[in-house]
Every structure is written in C-alpha cells, then in structure tokens.
Amino acid sequence: MSADRSRLAAASGAVYLQPEEFDAPPAPFRTGEAGHVWIGADGAPETDTQVRLSANTTHALLGHGVVNALNRLPLEMGPLGSGGDVMIPQAQLDEASAILVEADRMTYGGTYEFCAGALPADPAVGCFVRVNNREYQRSLARLQFLVGTASRQGHAVRLRI
C-alpha cells in the first residue's frame, strides 16, 4: 500500500479494494479458485484450475452468503472459506448450480459493500470491498459453466477460498 493511501486509510478509518488489486490484493483481502476433480488413469485424484476468483468475487461470495449456502451441502475436505481445497461431490453439483443461479439474482440493481477484516498494520482501520457487480456476474457465470461441465463429464468440483 502506498504511503498516501496509508495516510488516507488512517484518516478515514477505512481502506477500499481497488479494481487494479482484484487479482493480487493486499491482506486481509482474499482470492480463490475452482476447477474439476477426476480420477486419473493411475487411480489417483487429479485436479485443474479453470476459474480464478478475484478478491471482488471472493468477498461477494462470502458477503452474500453463497459460501454459507455451499457449506450446507455435504462437501468433502472441510468447509469452504477456510483457505484450503474443498470438493463438491458429483452428486451435489445440481444443488451447487442452483445456489450459484440464485446468487446471480442478487447482483442486479444494488450496491453492495462488505468488510474483509482489519488492516494488518492498523487494526482500527477496516478493509472493505465495494462489489463490482459486472465482474462478480462474469465469475458466477464461469462457476456455473464449470459446475455444469463437471456434472456432464462425471467430475467433482474443487473450490478454494
């Protein structure tokens, strides 16, 4: 963070994620990723990364409750949002798709802002994301496509937030 931005943050008590920071944000902002999971020829699980989740999308998924809704599914490998890989089993992909479709409905006509946590260097300063709905909509569409193709191909889905 620049010195000017640090002074502004201290004066206002808030730092907002900037669009140029979406893909490589400073702490405490978070990013994520998603891809397919399948069993390889040797019988071991294999994965790929097909969708990168920007800090804008990641905090929108958290703030709008999409992560909580997905966590109500019987996920494998832990809860989504803990920073590790989580697997949505193939049998749960239709339900996951329905959650993502519902999430898209929350992107129209509103301005949303979510707190990502406190600035590590100054806990009195909050870090916020003012959601860029267009970027979030594009990411939701990519996630919906990923889930749909995984379902058709008999794969599971890996998510990390």
NORDAMO-V551311 format. One record per residue. RES is the residue in one letter. PHI is phi in degrees with one decimal (none if undefined). Layout:
((RES | PHI) (RES | PHI))
This chain:
((M | none) (S | -69.9) (A | -62.5) (D | -62.7) (R | -67.4) (S | -62.7) (R | -65.0) (L | -62.5) (A | -62.8) (A | -63.5) (A | -72.6) (S | -93.4) (G | 78.5) (A | -148.9) (V | -124.8) (Y | -110.6) (L | -62.8) (Q | -98.0) (P | -53.6) (E | -70.4) (E | -100.3) (F | -52.4) (D | -89.7) (A | -139.5) (P | -81.0) (P | -76.7) (A | -64.9) (P | -96.0) (F | -64.9) (R | -123.8) (T | -126.9) (G | -156.9) (E | -160.1) (A | -149.1) (G | -167.1) (H | -84.8) (V | -129.1) (W | -146.8) (I | -94.2) (G | -76.2) (A | -59.9) (D | -86.3) (G | 87.6) (A | -93.8) (P | -66.2) (E | -125.6) (T | -139.3) (D | -140.0) (T | -120.2) (Q | -112.1) (V | -132.7) (R | -96.2) (L | -103.0) (S | -66.5) (A | -62.1) (N | -58.4) (T | -66.6) (T | -58.6) (H | -74.5) (A | -67.5) (L | -60.5) (L | -68.8) (G | -67.5) (H | -80.6) (G | 87.1) (V | -66.2) (V | -61.7) (N | -62.5) (A | -63.3) (L | -64.6) (N | -67.1) (R | -76.7) (L | -77.1) (P | -77.1) (L | -77.1) (E | -114.8) (M | 82.4) (G | 115.9) (P | -81.7) (L | -68.8) (G | 104.0) (S | -90.8) (G | 97.8) (G | -103.4) (D | -69.6) (V | -129.8) (M | -112.1) (I | -94.7) (P | -61.1) (Q | -52.6) (A | -66.4) (Q | -103.7) (L | -68.1) (D | -63.1) (E | -67.3) (A | -62.1) (S | -61.0) (A | -62.1) (I | -65.3) (L | -69.0) (V | -63.2) (E | -64.2) (A | -61.7) (D | -61.6) (R | -64.8) (M | -84.2) (T | -95.0) (Y | -103.6) (G | 77.9) (G | -133.1) (T | -114.6) (Y | -122.0) (E | -139.9) (F | -131.3) (C | -84.7) (A | -96.3) (G | 132.4) (A | -94.7) (L | -63.5) (P | -55.3) (A | -78.5) (D | -151.9) (P | -59.5) (A | -80.1) (V | -102.0) (G | -86.2) (C | -110.6) (F | -125.7) (V | -117.0) (R | -93.8) (V | -63.1) (N | -85.6) (N | -61.6) (R | -64.3) (E | -64.3) (Y | -62.2) (Q | -61.3) (R | -61.8) (S | -67.9) (L | -62.0) (A | -63.1) (R | -65.1) (L | -65.4) (Q | -62.0) (F | -63.1) (L | -58.2) (V | -64.4) (G | -63.3) (T | -68.5) (A | -61.4) (S | -61.7) (R | -66.9) (Q | -91.1) (G | 77.0) (H | -98.3) (A | -99.1) (V | -124.4) (R | -104.2) (L | -126.0) (R | -137.1) (I | -138.0))
